[in-house]
């Protein structure tokens, strides 16, 4: 724990209208780490990502990326600090072609992948680059949503349930992509319900309940803690 | 003399031409309305007033500063667009978080203020504005006589409509605009300055209306109420084409203009209501409009 975290969240509170949904969330992610948020539906995992991005505006506490305060930034300045966001609903635009969807987010640094590299990693997207974005299958749309943030040169990507509702073979494929990103040194904050998937890629887990962080442990302890997790997650 | 369905062909062609001219204005105005509605979700009731301001800008540039038609064709949209940018920044942008009805009420109020002010200064009567000398006169096409200025209006509006369509469908800026029309929050979370995009879009829509106003000045004269007479029909065109559909607004504008012209030939009594009858039928059969997407 010697190096300063890349993303640092301290005492984060957030509200949807009048309803108080995050209660003092703390979270640290170091460079190159893959961290997974676990928790039941409604525990506040997606809300945490939305609060970090600034999509959820009513927030208090501290959110810092590389020491830079994100809380005071307008929404469109947050991505420019180096965060890529892959929303739960994937956010593929129907009025844009696959290639237009891919190049939509403005680049934030020179370290991103080129369009050629991305098409090499996702040959399906290359084949269907002139199709309407939402004509892709669910798995392809998820690939596109991930590919889209790889181009921008973000230092950290927030991935919200990338395997939800996808066939096992596609889940495997997405796992391979995340492993490849880890090898390139990408920092990843993942929200995931699929244990088997998360176990493969995560270096560390956080456990959320009712808008609070209730536990945190390294990836290799996952198996030993299964009973405890089953109790909290009710799976 | 040649006739079609008992109608002399020169009369028929003449009305088709008038329909095309009217259609040109419907298309340019409904295009701006559709772009603004698509992204800002504001029904811009000031659109007719912005068209009128474009015509008055040309008139005043000529009579006060001696600036000719061709320069006015560029300058008037810039001036009116700039006014619209100020309106969006200072007033309209405060209403995005509340019910869309407030945007409609604000723009309706602004339209009344602009039209009232110009009626106070210039009276309700139309001011003449001469077509530039290069575009006066006409040519005999063999089957009909074409006044050059009217041909120019059709060509200029086609160029502007196709240019705007290309801007929206084929450029990166247009991709931002289309994506933000679907999900503005996500586009902004990707790092696009969406508030600026909204401002520019409102400015562009108003500039299109002003360009149409300059084109209209030599044909319809320049009067404070010229926009409010037209805007109701243009709203009907947008509804028929499909709220927010760019191509729908353009195609529907020209088609309804020509249909209206043809109605004048075959059944003149219905010519002033034909567009509204079509609107009613489209709303019954296909509520999202001919080119609109169901939401």
Interface residues (C-beta under 8 A of the other chain):
Chain A: X53 X54 X55 X74 X75 X76 X77 X78 X79 X80 X85 X87 X91 X93 X94 X95 X96 X100 X103 X104 X105 X106 X108 X152
Chain B: X172 X175 X176 X178 X179 X181 X182 X183 X185 X186 X187 X188 X189 X190 X191 X192 X193 X194 X195 X293
